[in-house]
Amino acid sequence: MDLLTLLYGRQERSWQAQANCMGVDPDLFFPERGASTREAKEVCRGCVVREDCLEYALANGEKFGIWGGMSERERRRVRRARAMARRTEVVAG
C-alpha cells in the first residue's frame, strides 16, 4: 500500500501514472519555506494531467507543496474564487 492510499484511502488517482513528476524527487515539489518553486512549476507546465492534479489537491485540502503547478497560496485563491462564484450563483438563483 502506498503512502497516498494510507493517508487518503482508495481514491481515483489513475491520472498519477501519466504525470510528468513521476520519478522526479518529491522534495522538488515541497520546497523549504521561502525557496523557489520555479523548477517544480516547470515540471508541471506541460503535464497532461495538470488539471487532475490540481483538482485532487483542491478536493483534498492539500496545504503544502506544488500541485497542478500551483502553490498553496495560489490554490487558496482558487478556492476563494470558487466559493465566491458559488455564493453568487445561489444569490442569483
C-alpha positions as CSV (number, residue, x, y, z in Angstrom):
1,M,0.0,0.0,0.0
2,D,1.4,3.4,-1.0
3,L,1.6,6.5,1.2
4,L,-1.3,8.3,-0.5
5,T,-3.6,5.3,0.0
6,L,-2.7,5.2,3.6
7,L,-3.3,9.0,4.0
8,Y,-6.4,9.4,1.9
9,G,-7.8,6.0,1.3
10,R,-8.5,4.5,-2.1
11,Q,-9.5,7.3,-4.4
12,E,-9.4,7.6,-8.1
13,R,-5.8,8.5,-8.9
14,S,-5.1,6.7,-12.2
15,W,-4.1,10.1,-13.6
16,Q,-0.9,10.0,-11.5
17,A,0.7,7.3,-13.7
18,Q,0.7,9.9,-16.6
19,A,2.1,12.8,-14.5
20,N,5.4,14.5,-15.5
21,C,6.5,14.3,-11.9
22,M,6.7,10.5,-11.8
23,G,10.2,9.6,-11.0
24,V,11.2,13.2,-10.0
25,D,12.5,13.8,-6.5
26,P,9.4,14.7,-4.4
27,D,11.4,17.2,-2.4
28,L,11.3,19.4,-5.5
29,F,7.5,19.8,-5.0
30,F,7.8,20.5,-1.3
31,P,10.4,23.3,-1.1
32,E,11.6,24.8,2.2
33,R,9.7,28.0,3.2
34,G,10.9,30.8,1.0
35,A,12.7,28.6,-1.5
36,S,11.9,28.8,-5.2
37,T,9.0,26.9,-6.7
38,R,10.1,27.6,-10.3
39,E,11.6,24.2,-11.0
40,A,8.6,22.3,-9.7
41,K,6.2,24.5,-11.7
42,E,8.3,24.0,-14.8
43,V,7.8,20.2,-14.4
44,C,4.0,20.8,-14.2
45,R,3.8,23.3,-17.0
46,G,3.4,20.8,-19.9
47,C,1.8,18.0,-17.9
48,V,-1.2,16.3,-19.4
49,V,-2.8,15.6,-16.0
50,R,-2.1,19.0,-14.5
51,E,-5.8,19.8,-14.1
52,D,-6.5,16.4,-12.4
53,C,-3.6,17.0,-10.0
54,L,-4.9,20.5,-9.1
55,E,-8.4,19.2,-8.6
56,Y,-7.1,16.5,-6.4
57,A,-5.2,19.0,-4.2
58,L,-8.2,21.3,-4.0
59,A,-10.6,18.5,-3.2
60,N,-8.3,17.1,-0.5
61,G,-7.3,20.4,1.0
62,E,-3.6,19.9,0.3
63,K,-1.8,22.6,2.4
64,F,1.7,22.0,1.3
65,G,3.7,21.6,-1.9
66,I,3.1,22.3,-5.6
67,W,0.1,20.5,-7.1
68,G,-1.1,21.1,-10.6
69,G,1.5,23.8,-11.0
70,M,0.2,25.9,-8.1
71,S,1.5,26.7,-4.6
72,E,-0.8,26.6,-1.6
73,R,-1.2,30.4,-1.7
74,E,-2.3,30.1,-5.4
75,R,-4.7,27.2,-4.6
76,R,-6.2,29.2,-1.7
77,R,-7.0,32.0,-4.2
78,V,-8.7,29.4,-6.5
79,R,-10.8,28.0,-3.6
80,R,-11.8,31.5,-2.6
81,A,-12.8,32.5,-6.1
82,R,-14.8,29.3,-6.5
83,A,-16.6,29.9,-3.2
84,M,-17.4,33.4,-4.2
85,A,-18.8,32.1,-7.6
86,R,-21.0,29.6,-5.7
87,R,-22.3,32.2,-3.4
88,T,-23.1,34.5,-6.4
89,E,-24.9,31.6,-8.1
90,V,-27.0,30.9,-5.0
91,V,-27.9,34.6,-4.7
92,A,-28.7,34.9,-8.4
93,G,-30.8,31.8,-8.1
